[in-house]
Amino acid sequence: MRGEAFEKFLEYTYNLIDKAGEWKLKVVDVKRRWIGSSRKEFDRIYEVIIGPPELNINVKLVFEAKSGVLQSSDIDDFIEKLVAEYTFKDHQTGGIRKDVIPIIVVGKTADKKALEKARKHGIKIVFRTQLEDVASRLLGERITFAKYMKTMKKTIS
């Protein structure tokens, strides 16, 4: 009976949280080009709270950029880099902590083996075109990497 009552309480509480729109991400810290104790550089790290702060659900989104074609060896390098960093290492398993979400942003494409390895290790792959879509939506006009580079060249010259 207690178990059933507890589940009803959870359902009630979840409904309150849902109705209040509490299941949102809140970025509490952003690190750019961060160098950790391993002396390795990470492109960007977002420390995020998910949901109501009282639940203490915190994650780190760790971004790495790969301008060319993503290869299987790039996945290995990223995993090695993450595990070498005290902050991201699960010291019981030797792998990546569960509260770390590794993300690789790819400039061109990825080979099949790299995609399979990334999926196996829980690494999210984001393609350049996806970021172009986000930038376009935020700017209200279509922007591509090529268009951005053309604009930058004009600014520099």
HELIX and SHEET records of a PDB file:
HELIX    1   1 ARG A    2  LYS A   19  1                                  18    
HELIX    2   2 PRO A   53  LEU A   55  5                                   3    
HELIX    3   3 SER A   72  ALA A   84  1                                  13    
HELIX    4   4 LYS A  112  LYS A  120  1                                   9    
HELIX    5   5 ARG A  128  LEU A  139  1                                  12    
HELIX    6   6 PHE A  145  ILE A  156  1                                  12    
SHEET    1   A 5 LEU A  25  ILE A  35  0                                        
SHEET    2   A 5 GLU A  41  ILE A  50 -1                                        
SHEET    3   A 5 ASN A  58  LYS A  66 -1                                        
SHEET    4   A 5 VAL A 100  VAL A 106  1                                        
SHEET    5   A 5 LYS A 124  PHE A 127  1                                        
END                                                                             
